[in-house]
Amino acid sequence: EKGGYEHFMLKEIFEQPRSIADCMRGRLDAKNGRLVLGGLRDYMNKFQNADRIIITACGTSWHAGLVAEYLFEEFARIPVEVEYASEFRYRNPVISEKDFVIAISQSGETADTLAAIELAKSKGATIFGVCNVVGSSIARATHAGSYTHAGPEIGVASTKAFTAQISVLTMMALMLGYQRGTLTESKYVQLLNELETIPGKVERTLKMNPNIEAISAEYKNARNFLYLGRGYNFPVALEGALKLKEISYIHAEGYPAAEMKHGPIALIDEEMPVVFIATKDNSYEKVVSNIQEVKARKGKIIAVVTEGDTVVRGMADHVLEVPDTAEAFVPLLSVIPLQILSYHIAVMRGCNVDQPRNLAKSVTVE
Ligand code: M6R
């Protein structure tokens, strides 16, 4: 059942080239410049004309929502708010019929997310679900939706569901941008073609597994970890930190790299490993200066970089390479080494990676 892998989590990490391809199958046809999400067809008008997109979710699914905020705003120019379902439901939020609400949930059973949906529905908003489990409560409670088709995820730590959620949200953002005319036809087609290469690039990223295992051995006794990224990689930093804390029980914080100097920088000394996501994108130069700041304080630096990077390689203690891609698609690659890092550290610490203490796969109580 674990397909020869020692744990479900590792199996699910390695399934990602296939699960992402499954998610795009029958939807993305780059050769013919076509992208269709069946679930969106009847609601495209509402989506296109929405005043605002509200995304609600918990945990890792909320991180996928944060990535989507960057995607929707970049490609479709519609303002986005990303809300923890538990806060949203109790805040008496301002919601109207012109809002398009996207609820993201792997299990489709998360109590807070379900309650947030019911609230938004009662105010007349359109609710769209991005769920993995077919026929789940959230899938049934929404007006429409697109399944992530990642297949069953057994490990409590979400991995392949996260990349499938981002894949669906990316396709939604591209469709929306194209329909609204905020994304030109040529750019659209270029992005569709690039999106199609992602499963192969994930496969290449997975080849780093042995390197990451070696690095993990060096850091398995760390007491704390900091994860820093900017732009599309800011949510990836949050996700990397969550993965590490939930399965290895090492305290970890994710931050937008620029926020470091507003507090967390005080934590940095030679005992503090800092994971930077420093891929070649619009914020690369800025991240490089943040790396210098950490280095000057003797922090240990593990950096996720774009293949062929030499600048960060010269500064970091360890680099983990991911293939080059469009800036908007980087999270699908940059999260992979962080999943693998947390996995190995947890295994080396003797933790039960598939069933971490105090956690359940679906959180059906608030
Ligand atoms: O099933 P959901 O996507 O609604 O679950 C949300 C969170 O409970 C979930 O992502 C949790 O944070 C994971 N254990 C993270 O790995």
Boltz pocket constraint, residues with backbone or C-beta under 6 A from the ligand:
constraints:
  - pocket:
      binder: B
      contacts: [[A, 58], [A, 59], [A, 60], [A, 61], [A, 62], [A, 104], [A, 105], [A, 106], [A, 107], [A, 108], [A, 109], [A, 110], [A, 113], [A, 156], [A, 157], [A, 158], [A, 159], [A, 242], [A, 243], [A, 246], [A, 359], [A, 360], [A, 361], [A, 362], [A, 363]]
      max_distance: 6.0
